[in-house]
């Protein structure tokens, strides 16, 4: 695997494609049936630190990875940290768990219905509406954003890859789209119903020409737009 780190979980979505997670923020991916493994060292948020209360989101251990199909997967770890992808691992987002207990295992019966298990006997269930605690005694409520917000992409200007962050205080249907300065839609970066929390989308613009663009967030009555600059 190319690492001496303690590995905790493995999941394959096909005979060729699989994921491994472990300590020291280790997330590995293979596309050749396990003959070689690629460290996902900058995913999903690079050196950005996310914090729930006083705990750094980018903690040192991931304990379980599970995919319900080739596109939809979850990774769980310390302090209630959860990542989710809907595009086979190209983009991952933080899922608000409502607990700071270490999560040790995750299982989904399909893309919507799943269970997460952790320390202190905690069991979480989701049907893609909210994560609900159904058992356990050590859950603590993590800080939620007070209002919807759309952040400035970073870096900006950028060459090909940039990051767009947004926050939701409640469950909402979110649409994040890219437009040119004529108001013509260029791309849909995110379109899904998601629960409250802080999110980051990695946007790859390598196929777009240099110039100014607008990205716009719509979320249940909230609307905001910002300008980004692509320089190649």
N, C-alpha and C positions, 0 to 999 in steps of 0.2 A: 504493500500500500504506500510505501515511501514515507511512513511516519512511525515514530516510536511511541506515540500517544496512545493511551488506553482508549480503545474503541468500545462503544456501548450498544450500538444498534445498526442493523442493515435492512434495507428494503429494495427489492428489484421490481421495476415496472414492466420489464420485458427480459428476454434472455440476455440482452446486451446492456441495458441501461439500469443502473442501480445507484443507491445512495448509502453512505455510511456516516455516522456522527459519533462524536466522542468528546473527551476532555480537551482543554486548551482551545476552545472554540472550533474544534475540528469538524469540518463538513467536507466529505469527499464524494466525487461523482465518477462513475465509469460508464463508458459507452461501448466497451468491447468485452463485455461479459466478465469483468473483473481482472483482466490481464494487466490493466493499468488503471490508476486512480488519479484524478485531478483534484488538488485542493482548491476549494472555493474560498480562497483567503480573503477576498474583498466582497463577499456576498453576505447578507443582502445590502448592508449599509456602510461598507468601507470602514473608516475609522470614526464614524459618527457614533456617539454614545447616547443611548436613549435611557431615560431614568423614570422609574416608577417609585415615587417617594424618595428614599435615600439609596435605592439599589440601582446599580448600573445595569442597564438592560443587557449589554454585551458581556455577559458573565462567562465563567470559565468552563462550563459543562453543558453539553447537550446529551440527553439521556435516551431519546427515542425518535425514530423517523418512520413515517407510515404514509403510503400512497394508496388511495382507494381506486385510482385509475392512472393512466399515463400522465395526466395533466394535474390532478388535484392531490396535494400532499401537505403534511404537517410535520414540524419538528418541535419537540418540547424539551425543556431543560430546567435549570435552577431558577428560583424566585418567580415561578409561574410564567416563565418566558415561553411564548408560543410563536412560531412562524408558520405562515400558510402560503402556498402557491396554487394558482389556478392555470398556469401555463407551462407546467413541466419543469419548474425551477428557474425560468428566466427572470421572473420577478417574485420576490417574497415580501409579505407584509406582516407587521406585528399584529397579533390578535390579543385583545384585552381579556385577561383571565379572571380578574377580580380576586386573585390570591397571590401570596408571595411564598407559598409552599413549593418545594421542589417537585416538579412533575417528572414521573419516571417512565410512563408508558402511555401510548395512544393507540386507539383502534377505531376505525370508521367502517360501518356496515355498507355505506354508500357515500356519495359526495356530500350528503347533508347531515346524516345521523351518526354521531360518534361519541366516544367516551375517553376521558383523560384521567389518569390515576397518578396519585402522588403521595408524598409524605403526610403523616398525621391522619392517615385514613381518608384523605380527600378524594372524592370522585366528582368529576365535572361532566356534564352532558350538554350537547348542543344539537339543535335541529336546524342550524344556520340562522336562527333568530337571535338568541343570546346564549352565552355560556352560562349554565346554571349549576350551582353547587348542590349536589344531591346527597352528599355525605362528607363528614370531616368537621374538624373543630378549630383549625388554625388559620382559616382564610382571613385575610385582611384586605380591605378595599383599597385598590390602587388609585392614584390620582387621575381623574379624567379631565380633559380640557373643558374649560367653562363655556366656550362658544366655538362654532366652526371657524376654521382658519385655513388659509392657503399661504404657504411659505414661498419665498423667492427661491427659484432653482439655484443649485450650487453644483459646480462652479458656473459662473455667468460673467462674461462670455465663456463658451465652452467649445471644444473641438468636435467631439462626436458623442460623448456620454455625459449626462448630467442627472441630477437627482431632484425630484419634486416632492415636497412634503406637505401633508395636510392633516388636520385634526378634526375629530367629530365628537361632540358631547353626548350624542344619542345614536341609536341605530338609524341608518339613512340609506337611501339609494343614492349612490355617488356616480357622477359622470365627470370624467376628466378628459378634455379634448384639446387638440392643438389646431390652431388656425393661422393662416397667413394674414398679412395686414389688410387684405381685401375682405376679410371675414369668411374666406372659404375654408371649410374643414379639411385638414390635412391628415389627421390620425386620431383614433380613440385610444387613449393611454390607459383608461380604467373605466369600466362600466359594470357595476355590480352593487348589490345590497350588502352592506357590511356593518359590523357592530361598532360601538363607540371605541375610540382609541386614537393613537398617533400612527400615521402611515407614511411610507416613503416609496416612491415609484422611480425606478431607474429607467431613464429614457435614452435610447440609442438613436441618434439622428444621423448615422453615417450615410444614409441614402438620400438625405435632404441637402439642397444647396445652401450655401452660406446666406445669412440674412437675419431679419428680425421676425419673430413669431410671437403669437399670443397663446397662452394656455389658460383654460377656463374650467373652473370647478362649479358644478351644480350639485346641491345636496339638500333635498326636501325644503325648498324655499330659500336656501342660502345660495348666493352666486358671487363669485369673485374671479378676476382675471389678472394676469401679470404678463409682462413681456420678457422674452428670453432672446439671447443673441448667439447665433451659431456662426463661428469663425473657423474656416478650414484653411 
